[in-house]
Amino acid sequence: MLVLTRKVGEGLVIGEEIEITVIETRGDSVRLGVSAPRSVGVWRRELWDQIREENLKAAAQSPKISLDTLLSKKDTEE
């Protein structure tokens, strides 16, 4: 993990398309501005973790079908 010290108005660049700027500091909070292409998802960590957890639960509940079963279904459809 890279750890940096930045002041208000300063920032950093990730790759060629993502820029993060420190907007404001207040007590133990920091406001950040993120500039990124629309094709790049930008998520708060706690929301990302929640989405990931829900996706894992949904995947665990979906029926598991073996490759052989899928192939045999395809053969019967043809």
Order of alpha helices (4+ residues) and beta strands (2+ residues): beta-beta-beta-alpha-alpha
